[in-house]
Amino acid sequence: MQHRPPEGTAEILFIGNATLLIRYGKLALLTDPNFLHRGQLAHLGYGLVSRRLTEPAVDISELPHEDLDAVVLSHLHGDHFDRVARRGLDRGLPFVSTPHASRLLQGLFGFHRAVGLKTWQSHTLLRGDSLVRITSLPGRHAPAPARALLPPVMGSLLEFGDRSGEIRLVVYLTGDTLMYDGLREIARRHPDIHLAVMHLGGTTLPGGMVVTMDAEQGADLLDLIRPRRALPVHHEDYTVFRSPLSDFLAEAGRRGHDARILRCSPGERVTVGSEVAA
């Protein structure tokens, strides 16, 4: 029998890059499954590749496959859904992602239970008395000149509770977004986020275009969202990442966010609830 976190809390195992195993009650969610090994290439489209610099903390064969309820996928890029995941995950496993990713997951890869959400649409999962409502949130992976070259991306709001509808824990997965005005609506609609999982790294494409939040943009998002806790991910794993975690921690600390930050290395677990940040 799998260990369950205390009632009203989620246990998060950080596997690497943006890959998390999140347990809440009887539910288990996997995010952005990336199981390439050190030295292998992630394909980012249009011939662009990036070499992985780290090992995933868990091999895909070590996942609790029989317990997984869904994959929450921010977008279809090779460092978020790779060939190892395509081969190793059950084709009957539900995916919740963008409409673009859902079409490809179903038609090209055979994941026939993929669900595509437009921005602000929701999808609810139940297991026993445990419930999670997954809502697609705004995200923008690139500035206007390059937007058509990158796949659409979504943030995700995970609202955990029970079948009565009472919400006990709210988690925001940023996805690979830049800071832009569209994120202000998230702060307006959801002013009390318990945990923000922040995709950072300052991903830089050839020519110098930055397409994920760097240290300054990550701190800007903290200023805007003001979550009770923040878990930085997606920052040391690939050669296209140019903004290290240390830069984000320094900038977040300079702006007074130090107490919000959860330090969690790949292979480690954190348990999060609705407690107020110190």
C-alpha positions in Angstrom: 0.0 0.0 0.0 1.4 3.4 -1.0 2.1 6.0 1.7 -0.4 8.9 1.8 0.5 12.4 3.0 -1.4 13.8 6.0 -5.0 14.9 5.3 -5.2 18.2 3.5 -1.6 18.1 2.3 0.3 17.0 -0.8 3.6 15.2 -0.9 5.7 16.2 -3.9 8.6 14.2 -5.2 10.9 16.3 -7.4 12.2 14.0 -10.1 14.0 16.6 -12.2 13.5 19.4 -14.7 9.7 20.1 -14.4 8.8 16.5 -13.5 7.0 16.0 -10.2 5.0 13.2 -8.6 2.3 14.8 -6.6 0.2 12.7 -4.1 -2.9 14.0 -2.4 -5.0 11.5 -0.5 -5.6 8.7 -2.9 -4.7 10.7 -6.0 -1.3 10.6 -7.8 -0.4 13.1 -10.6 2.7 13.2 -12.7 3.8 16.5 -14.3 5.7 17.1 -17.5 7.3 13.6 -17.7 11.0 13.9 -18.7 13.1 10.8 -18.2 16.0 11.3 -20.6 19.4 10.6 -19.1 22.5 12.8 -18.9 23.9 13.3 -22.3 20.8 12.5 -24.2 19.2 15.1 -26.5 15.8 16.7 -26.1 14.1 17.7 -29.3 12.6 21.2 -29.2 11.4 21.4 -32.8 12.7 22.9 -36.1 16.0 21.0 -35.7 16.7 22.5 -32.3 18.0 20.1 -29.6 19.4 20.5 -26.1 21.6 18.1 -24.2 20.5 17.0 -20.7 23.1 17.8 -18.0 21.5 15.8 -15.2 20.0 12.4 -14.4 16.3 12.0 -13.4 16.1 11.1 -9.8 13.6 8.3 -10.6 13.7 6.0 -13.7 10.4 5.7 -15.5 10.3 2.0 -14.6 10.3 3.0 -10.9 7.1 5.0 -11.1 4.0 3.7 -9.4 2.3 3.2 -12.7 -0.8 1.4 -11.3 -1.4 4.3 -8.9 -1.1 7.2 -11.5 -4.4 9.0 -12.1 -3.2 11.5 -14.8 -0.3 13.4 -16.3 -0.6 17.2 -16.3 1.4 18.3 -19.3 2.1 22.0 -19.8 3.1 21.6 -23.5 4.7 19.3 -26.0 8.4 20.0 -25.9 11.1 17.3 -25.6 12.2 18.4 -22.2 8.6 18.0 -20.9 7.4 14.9 -22.7 10.2 12.8 -24.2 10.6 9.6 -26.1 11.2 7.7 -22.9 7.9 8.8 -21.5 6.2 8.0 -24.8 7.4 4.4 -24.6 7.1 3.9 -20.9 3.7 5.3 -19.9 0.5 3.4 -20.4 -1.5 4.5 -23.4 -4.7 4.4 -21.2 -3.3 7.0 -18.8 -5.2 10.3 -18.9 -3.3 13.4 -19.9 -4.6 16.9 -19.2 -2.9 19.5 -21.5 -3.5 22.1 -24.2 -5.8 21.3 -27.1 -2.7 21.3 -29.4 -0.9 18.7 -27.3 -4.1 16.6 -26.8 -4.6 16.2 -30.5 -1.1 15.0 -31.0 -1.1 12.8 -27.9 -4.2 11.0 -29.2 -3.5 11.0 -33.0 0.2 10.6 -33.1 1.2 8.8 -29.9 -1.9 6.8 -29.0 -2.8 8.3 -25.6 -6.5 8.1 -26.3 -7.6 9.6 -23.0 -5.9 12.9 -23.4 -8.0 15.9 -22.6 -7.3 19.4 -24.1 -8.3 22.4 -22.1 -8.7 26.0 -23.4 -7.6 28.7 -21.0 -9.8 28.8 -17.9 -11.5 25.5 -18.7 -11.4 22.8 -16.0 -11.3 19.0 -15.7 -12.0 17.1 -12.5 -10.6 13.8 -11.3 -11.8 11.7 -8.4 -10.3 8.7 -6.6 -12.2 7.5 -3.6 -12.9 10.7 -1.6 -10.0 12.6 -3.1 -10.6 15.2 -5.7 -8.5 17.5 -7.9 -9.9 20.2 -10.3 -7.3 21.0 -13.0 -7.8 24.4 -14.6 -5.9 25.7 -17.6 -4.2 29.1 -16.9 -2.6 31.6 -19.2 0.9 31.1 -20.4 3.2 32.5 -23.1 6.3 30.7 -24.1 7.8 33.3 -26.4 7.6 36.9 -27.4 5.5 37.8 -30.4 8.1 37.2 -33.2 8.7 33.6 -32.2 5.4 32.6 -30.8 4.3 30.6 -33.8 7.6 28.6 -33.6 6.9 27.2 -30.2 4.0 24.9 -29.1 1.2 26.5 -27.1 1.7 26.3 -23.3 -0.6 26.4 -20.3 -0.2 27.0 -16.7 -2.3 24.7 -14.4 -4.2 25.3 -11.2 -4.6 22.2 -9.2 -7.3 22.5 -6.5 -7.3 19.6 -4.2 -10.1 18.6 -1.9 -12.8 16.0 -1.4 -15.9 14.9 -3.3 -18.0 17.4 -1.3 -16.3 20.1 -3.3 -14.4 21.6 -0.3 -10.9 22.8 -1.6 -8.1 22.3 0.9 -5.0 23.0 -1.2 -4.3 25.2 -4.2 -1.2 24.6 -6.4 -0.2 26.7 -9.4 2.1 25.1 -12.0 3.4 28.0 -14.1 4.4 26.0 -17.2 7.1 27.4 -19.5 5.8 31.0 -19.5 7.3 34.4 -19.6 6.1 37.3 -17.5 3.4 39.2 -19.4 0.1 41.0 -18.6 -2.0 37.9 -19.1 -0.7 36.5 -15.8 -2.3 39.4 -13.9 -5.7 37.7 -14.3 -4.4 34.7 -12.4 -3.6 36.9 -9.4 -7.0 38.5 -9.6 -9.0 35.3 -9.8 -6.8 33.2 -7.4 -5.4 35.5 -4.7 -4.6 32.7 -2.3 -2.3 30.2 -3.9 -0.7 27.8 -1.4 2.2 26.7 -3.7 3.5 28.0 -7.0 5.7 25.6 -8.9 7.8 27.9 -11.0 9.4 27.0 -14.3 12.6 29.0 -14.5 16.0 28.6 -16.2 16.0 31.6 -18.6 15.8 29.2 -21.6 17.7 30.9 -24.4 17.3 30.0 -28.1 19.9 30.6 -30.8 20.1 34.3 -31.4 19.6 35.1 -27.7 15.8 34.9 -27.4 14.7 34.1 -23.9 11.6 31.9 -23.7 11.2 30.9 -20.0 11.4 33.0 -16.9 14.9 34.0 -15.7 15.7 35.1 -12.2 14.3 38.6 -12.5 11.0 37.4 -14.2 10.6 34.7 -11.6 10.9 37.3 -8.8 8.4 39.5 -10.7 5.9 36.6 -10.7 6.4 36.2 -7.0 5.7 39.9 -6.6 2.5 39.5 -8.6 1.1 36.1 -7.3 2.5 36.2 -3.8 2.0 32.5 -3.1 2.4 31.2 0.4 5.2 28.9 -0.8 7.2 28.7 -4.1 9.0 25.7 -5.5 11.6 26.6 -8.2 12.1 23.9 -10.9 13.3 23.8 -14.5 16.7 25.5 -14.0 19.8 23.3 -14.2 18.9 20.4 -16.4 19.6 21.4 -20.0 22.2 23.3 -22.0 19.6 25.9 -23.2 19.1 27.0 -19.5 21.2 30.1 -18.9 19.7 31.5 -15.6 20.8 29.3 -12.6 18.8 28.7 -9.5 21.3 30.7 -7.4 20.4 33.8 -9.4 16.7 33.4 -8.7 17.3 32.7 -5.0 19.4 35.8 -4.7 16.8 38.0 -6.5 13.9 36.5 -4.6 15.7 37.1 -1.3 16.5 40.7 -2.3 12.8 41.3 -2.8 11.8 39.8 0.6 10.5 36.5 -0.7 13.1 34.3 1.0 10.6 32.7 3.4 8.4 31.6 0.6 11.0 29.5 -1.2 11.0 25.7 -0.8 14.5 24.2 -1.4 14.0 20.8 -2.9 16.7 18.9 -4.9 15.9 16.1 -7.4 15.1 13.0 -5.4 13.8 14.9 -2.4 10.2 15.2 -1.2 8.4 18.1 0.3 5.0 18.1 2.0 2.9 21.2 1.4 -0.4 22.4 3.0 -2.3 25.6 3.4 -0.1 27.0 6.2 1.0 30.6 6.0 4.6 31.3 5.0 6.8 32.4 7.9 
